[in-house]
Amino acid sequence: MPATFLQQLLARDPRKLARFPDPAIDQALTAWRALSETIATPVAAPAPAAPSAATAASDAAGLDGPLADLATHVWRARHRLQDNAQPADVVRRSGRHIDAAVEAFAQLELTLKDWLNEPYDPGLPVKVLTFQPTPGLSRDTIVEAIRPAVLWRGRLLQSGEVVVGVPLDETSNA
């Protein structure tokens, strides 16, 4: 059977083909050899056990932090691009990519919520960093979002961080 392109490529010493750290190449070669041996010598192996709910939950929990961090960074970039100080072409091109990333989050059932300019409710999954007296408000309102709340499939991965504007006390100014 003729060798595939990948087999021909891996037949050479990869350290001569590109400059990679040795441990990464060694790990990749070990994995490739193990895969090749598995394919070359099929053995009737027992059917793999279905992952238990606890294992699946722990695997998903391992993604919570990085997934929330990624979503937060995209959210921050999206809001910073709305600043008019940057050239319109850069904002438009970068905004398109960020909007595509947010759409991908929606397909993954990852929701970013900041409640900006909405009434503040103590039951929201947010940490209030400060209450700021703000003119023109009739009730407590979220006036700034520092970090969004991140929900994945309805489960809270990260609480939001907000600044809440409170109405000015007209009686204390008189």
Secondary structure by P-SEA (a helix, b strand, c coil): ccccaaaaaacccccccccccaaaaaaaaaaaaaaaaaaaccccccccccccaaaaaaaaaaaaaaaaaaaaaaaaaaaaaccccccaaaaaaaaaaaaaaaaaaaaacbbbbcccccccccccccccccccccccccccccccccbbbbbccccccbbbbbbbbbcccccccc
